[in-house]
Amino acid sequence: MSKLLVINPATEEVIAELPQATAEDIRATIDAAYEAFLKWSETPLRERAKLLYKAAELLEKSQEELLKTLVAESGKPIRDARAEMVRAISIIRASAEEARYVLEGAVPRVDAYEYPPGNENRLVTIVREPIGVVGGAQSYNNPASTFAHKVAPVVAAGNTVVIKPSSYTPITALKMAEIFAKAGFPSGVVNVVVGSGEEVFNEFIDSPRVAAINFTGSTAVGLQVAAKAAGRGKKFMVAPGGSDPALVFADADLERAAAIIARARFENAGQNCNATKRVFVHRSVYNTFVKLLLERVAVLKVGDPMDESVDMGPLVSDKMVKSMEKFTNDAVAKGGRVLIGGRRMNRRGYFYEPTVIAFEKDTDALVLREEVFGPVLPVVPFDTEEEAVAYANATQYGLQAAVYTSDYRRAFRIARAIKAGAVMINDSTRVRFDALPYGGVKMSGFGWREGVRSTMYYFTEPKYYVLNTA
């Protein structure tokens, strides 16, 4: 059996060797999840909710120990990891709380319709029933909160899950699954398989016992997953990437905008789907804003993620560092000027300097067209609203965006024109409400949007019970 090496990205040390599941192991786990579903789906909702509350309680009690694991395998600074843990607990509790409302069903008045005849004698009830086994895949950047999203609302609705965590951050998922088991979830309801993404997903797609796929990751892989799932008649929920723009107008509070954008770009070393990844600033205040932004970036403390004072830790892998080098080199070749950073840090670990690159105009530089999952931020001036909107819409992505201005008429005019799933006005692109649907348009949006309520709704199906009282 092959082994998966889990590396601490801050030290490059091996922190665990985990056995990778074989195709037979994956099939056996799917079978166990299916058998568990037959009983779990009949479990009263109040009992499912009680177990979720218990899991949240146990996670809260053991979070300090779990934090060490999360930081060690992801490189996320402990302050951010602590916030993520609070978020994960909140998602689990919200799943228990929201289930009674999402799943309550309806009693439509069919006697309002003339056809078919005799509707005055019919009583119709609509209920929502779970669909079965849901196969899930996590990204590495938020291993605790993504696990909560992939598991809590799905099992609250009466389904069972088989989760494939990122190969970079599998230990957090394994430990959280242990907490769910300790809370009393029956064997087979919450499952984790560690292995090759291709092999796990081939089994998810091929197995008639897997009803749906729930994927968080890159757009390219998400498209493949969606196409294969659709080809087998399976439901799919894909949370792909983005290249979120921020537009800063001359009448904005520039200091506040600079502070928010610096945090939104460099939090978790820029490894967030809805991080601010491109900034466009009105030319009249461009130099002033850039100065304020650089002041914020210059004081970011980069280092040991277990240090409570650290603002930014490492990237998750050497591959991602090399990707940042590629983006920076391409930007410089296409007219960009590195104002700060721009290099791999001379220390052990996968560290890259917080980097700001100035452009005179929008170009086809990769940092302005592709998703940059790391601490590199391009800044470009614009002259008109129309130009700013065109720049914002110039990528294949449309996850979230931000507009900074004191003119709310302009703000909503721009918000309507930007192609995105959400537009924040004088706020961070990082804003997300976990109970509500989250997703985008264009290549940032296909399939159903993730969120506690929408996930429960999507992974259940309506069924009509019709009683003829004549």
N, C-alpha and C positions, 0 to 999 in steps of 0.2 A: 504494500500500500504506500503510495507516494505521500510525502509530507509537505505541508505548507509552512514556510518560515514567516513568522510575524516579526517585523523589524520596527524598532523604536526610531522614528525619523529624526529625533533630536540627537541621538547618539550613534545610530547605525548598528546598534547591538540587537542580536536576536533575543526576543523576549518570550517566544513560544514556538514550539514545533507541533503542529496539529495534523492529525491524519485527514487526508482528503477523501471524501465519500466517493465510492465507485458507483457505476451506473446501477449495480444491484442494490447498493445502499440507498440510493436516491429513490429507486422504485419501491423499496420496502418502506421508506419513510412516507411516500405518497400513499401507499396502501394503508399504513397505520392511520394517517390523517383521514382517509376516506372512511375507514371503519369507525373512527372516533366521531366523525361528522354525523353518522346515523343516530347516535345517542345525543350528542351535543346539540344538534338542531332541535331536539325535542325538550331540551332543558328549559324550564321557565325563565323568562327574561330577568326576573328579579334575582334568580340564582346566578345567572351570568354576570349581572351587575355587581352582586356582592363579591364575586371572585375578582373582578376588575378593581374594585375599591381595595380589596385586600392586597392585590399585587402592587397598587400605588403606595399603600402604606408600607409594605416591606421594602419597596424600592427607596422610599424616603428614608427609612431607617438604615439602609445599607449603602446610601449614595456616596458617602465619603470614600469607602473602599472601592466602589465602582468607578469613582472619579479617577483614581490612580490608573486604573486599566485604560479608561477612555483617553486620558492624556498620553499615556505611554505608547499606545498604538496609533493614535491619530496625530499627535503633536499639537493639538489644540491647547492654547493657554488655559490654565486651570480656572481662571475667572470666567472665561467663556464656556468651559466645560461645565462649570457649576450652573450657569444659566441654562445650558442645554438640558441638564438633568431635571431642573425645575420644570422646564418645558415638557419633557417626556412624561413626568408625573401628571402634569396638567392634562396632557392628551389622553392618558389612560382614564383619569377621572371624568373628563368630558365625555368620553365614549360611554361610560356607564350612565351618565346623566342624560345625554341626548338621545339614547336608544329608545326610550319610551315614547318620545315625540316623533322621531323619524319613522319608527315601525308601527305607529298606532293604526294605520289603515284608514278606511273611509266607508261610509254607507251612502252611495249616490242615490238620488231620487229618480229612479228609472220611470216612475209614473208620470214624469214630466214629458216623456217621449211617446209619440203615437205608435212608432214601430219598434219592436214587433208587437203585435196586438196582445192585449192582456197584461200589460206592464203594471196595471193597478193591483195585480195580484202577486207581483214579484217583489221579494226582498233581496237586495244585492249587497253583499259585503266584500270589500277589497282588503286583502291582507298582504303583507310583504313576507316572503319566505326566503331563507338563505339559499345560496346556489350550490354550495359544496366546498371543495378544497380550493383555496386560493394560493397560487405560487407567487412569492414575493422576492424582489431583489433590492438590496440596499446600496446606496452610495457610501463612500468612506467619510464624507465630511461631517456628517451629523449622525454617528452610529446609534446613539441612544434615542433621539427624537424620531429618527426615521424608523427605527424598530417599533416604537410606540405607534406611529402612523400605520405601519404595515400590519400590526397585530391587533391593537385594541379595538378599533371600530369594526374590524372584520370579524373577530370572534364575538363581539357584542351582538352582532347581527345573526349569530348562530352558525357561522362558517368555521372551518378549521384552516390553519395556515401552515405552509412550509416555506421558511425564509432562507434565502441565500444571502449571507452578509458579504460585504466587500472583502476581498482577500487581504486588504491592508488592515481592516479593523474587524476581524471576526470575533474577538474575545468578548467584547461588550455585548454582542448579540447572544452569545452562548450563556453569559452570566445572567442576562435579563430573562432568557428562557428558563433558566434555573429558578429565578425568582417567581415567575408565573407558575411553575410546577409546585414550588413551595407554598404558593398562595392557595393551591387546591385545584388548579386546572387539571382535568383528567388527561392521562397519557394520550398523546396523539393529537391534541387540540392545537398546541403551539410547538412547532418543530423547527429546528435549525439544521441546515446541511452546509458543510464547509467543502467547497470544491471548485472546480473549473466552471466559470460562468457558462461557457458554451455547452459543456456536458450537462449541467443542471438544467439549463433552459431547453435543451433538446428533450430531456425527460419530461419537463413541464408541458412542452408543446405536444409531445407524442402521446402522453398518458390520457386516456379517456376519463380518468378519475380526477383530473385537474380541470376545474371549470373556468378559471380566470387567471390572468397574469397581472401583477401589480409591480411596476418597475420604476425605480428612480435611478437616473444615470445620464449618460451622454445622449445627445439627440441621435447620433448615428446608430448607436446600439438600440436605442428606443424604437427607431423606425423599423429595424429588423425584427424586434420582438413583436411590435404591433402587426406587421405584415404576416408573420408566421402564425400568430394567435388568431388573427382574423381568418386566415386560410383554413384553420381548424374549427372555426365557429366558436372560439372562446372569447369571452369578454377580456378587454385589456384596459388598464389604467397606466398611463405613462407620464411621469414627471420628468421632463427633459431639461435641457440647459437654457441659458439666456445670455444676452449681451446688453445688460440694462443700462440705458443712457440717463444722464442727469443734465437738465437744461437750466442754466443760471442766467437770469436776466438782470439788467442794470439796476432795477429797483429792488433786488433781493437783499436780504440781510446777509451780506457776503461772509461775515465771520461765522455766522451760524451755519450757512451752507457749506463752508469749507470744513468745519468741524464734523458735520454729519457725513459728508462725502468721504473724508479721510477714514472715518470709522467704517463706513459701508464698503469701502474698497479693501481695507487692509485687515479687517477682522478675520480671524482664522486663516491668515496669510492669503486672503482673497479667494479662498476655496468655498464659495457659496454660490448657488445657482442665481440668486437674486442680489448678489453683490453689485454695487455700482461699478460698471466696467468701462464706461466712456463718459467723458464730461465735455459739454459744449457751453461756452461762456460768451456773453455778448462782448463784442470787441471793445466797447467803451470802458469796460471794467475788467477786461481779461488780465492785464498785468497785475492789477490790485488783487484779484481773486487768486491768481497763481501764487503770488507772494504769501497770501494767507494760508493757502493749501500747503505750500512747502514748509511753512512754520509748523504746521500740525504734523506733517510727515517726519520732519527732522527730529522731533522729540519722541517718536515711537520707540519704545524699548523692545529690541528683538533679542531673544535668548531662550533660556531653559523654560519650557512651558509649565514646569511645576513651580516656578517662581511667581508668587502672587503679584509682583509688580510688572511682569512682562506683558506687553501689548500684542506681540506677534511671535509665533513660534515658527517651526519649519514647514516646508511643504511635505506632502506625504511620502514622496519618493524622489530618487535621483532622476527618474524619467521626467517628473514635473519640473525639476530645476532646469533640466536641459530644454524643456519646452519654453520656459521663461527666457532663456538665453536666445532661443530661436525668435521669439516674438520681439525681443529688444533689438536684436541685430537687424531684423527685417524692417523695424520701425526707423532705425537710423539710416538704413539704405534708402528709405523712401521719404526722407526729409524730416524725420523726427529728431528733436534734441533732447538728450537725457538731462534733466534738470537735477535729479537726485537719484541715487541708487544705480541700478543697471548692471549689477554684477552678483555672481555667486559669492556668498560670504566666506571669508577665509577662516573657517572653523569646521569642526566635525559636525556632521548632520546635514540635512537637506535644506539649508537656509539660503534664501535669496533676498537681497536688499529690497526694502520698500522703494518702488521706482515710479517716478513721474516723468512722462515724455510729452514734450510740447510740439505741436504741429502748427504750421501757419494756415493750413486749410484741411478739410476732410480729404483723405486719400484712400487708396486701396490697401494701405498697410494692414497686415493681419490683425494687429491690436484693435483696429477699427472695424473689422468685419467678422472675425471669429470670436468664439467664446474663450476668454483668457481666464483660466482657472488658477490664478495666482496673483502675486502682489505687484502688478504692472498696470499703471493708469495713464491713458492718453488724455490730453487736454487740448481742445481745438476751439478757436474763436469763430463766432458767427456774426452776421450783420442784421438779418431780418428773421422774423418769426418763421416765415416760410422756409428759409434756409435751415433754421434750427430743427424744424420738424423733419425736413428731408434728411438731415444728418442722422437724426434719431431713428428714422425708419430705414436706414440704408443697410441693414443686415437681414439675414434670414430669420432672426429671432424676434420675439415679441413677448417676453415674460413680464417684466415690470419696468417702470420708468419713474423719474422724479422731475418735478418742475419747481423752480425756486423763483418766486416773484411776490410782490405785495399787491399786484393787480389781479384780483380773483376772476374778473372777466377774462383776462388773458389766460390765466391758469386753466380755466375750464375749456377755453377755446383750444389751447394747446393739447389738453388732456384728450379732447375728442379726436384730434388729428393724429395723435400718436397711436400706432398699432401695437397695443400691449394688453395683457390681461388685467393689469392694474396700473394706475398712475397716482403717485403720491405727490401731494402739493405741500411744499415746504417740509418734507419729511423724507425719511430714508427709503431707498428701494428695498431695504431689508425687512420692511414691515410685512408681517404675515399673521393672519388670524387663523389659528390651527383648526378651529371648529368650522370655518367657512371654506368654500372651494378655492383652491390655489392652482393657478396655471396660467398659460399664456395663449398667444395666437401664433400664426405662421409655424415655424419649426420649434416653437416653444409650447405648442399646444395641439395634441392630437389624442383622441380617446377622452376619457372622463377626467375631471379635475379632482385632485386629492384634497381631503379635508374630513374632519370627523363625521359631519353630517352627510356630505356627498359620498364618502366611501361606503357608509352603511347603506345608503340608498342604492348605490350602483351595484353593490354585491348582494343585493336581494332582488327578487322578482315579484311583481304583483300577481296575485291570483284572485280570481272572482269566484265567490260562492253565491249561487243563485238558488233561492228557495221560492217555489211556486206555492202560494197559500190557497189557491182556488180549490 
